[in-house]
Amino acid sequence: MGDEQTHEQPRSDLSHGASTAQALHDLSPQVVAIMTTEHYNLQSGRAMTISDSSGRSSLFLSTVSITLVALAFVGQFSQLGTAFYRFALVLLPSLFFIGFVTFERVLQSAIEDFILARGINRLRHFYVELAPTVKDYFILSTHDDEQSAFGNMGLRRSPWQVFLTTPGMIAFIDSVLAGAFAGLLVSYLFARATACGRGGLRRLSRSASSAHAPMLVALECSAAERQDAFPQRRSGG
């Protein structure tokens, strides 16, 4: 009984080795060329996704930097008057839109890169199946599951990991732009309503019986806004 078991084990090893040798023998040059080309295409696709994400992110960040510098000059020139608010309320929504489309495209590129990485792992598993002796020379995983793909890139599944990616960084900057736009809009509307309210009350108290009082109030508000937009600088001395 024991001799039969000892003889069955070498037979199974011999059959496995024979099947592997037969698979390597049946591997035609066409199959090798196909798999090599597919591996090259997947690797080139990953390089293109990384290049596209880097280019779009750099364009968005440079646009934000230039806009902030322009806002600083306008704010200094207008002394944070109406011109500054109007300029900011026009540019910030534009920046938000650029950031939103950049976030969407970079997120698509990240998903595409992850799929391509899983495809490369699957091809690596095919290589190991054909030649098990080369498994020890592969430092990356040969499985195409999500955990193995994340491990190859040195990532771990955690809520904090989202902010360490390029889409997470762009989403954070875009949320700051949206908050700044909302704050400036509320501040501008509140300041305008307060100024017009005070001027309107004075005008209405002076000409309460006049039919042109609302028009005069509107003209006074417009004049006040023009004066606040570019206030006159007093000469020193």
Beta strands, then each sheet from edge to edge (+ up, - down):
end
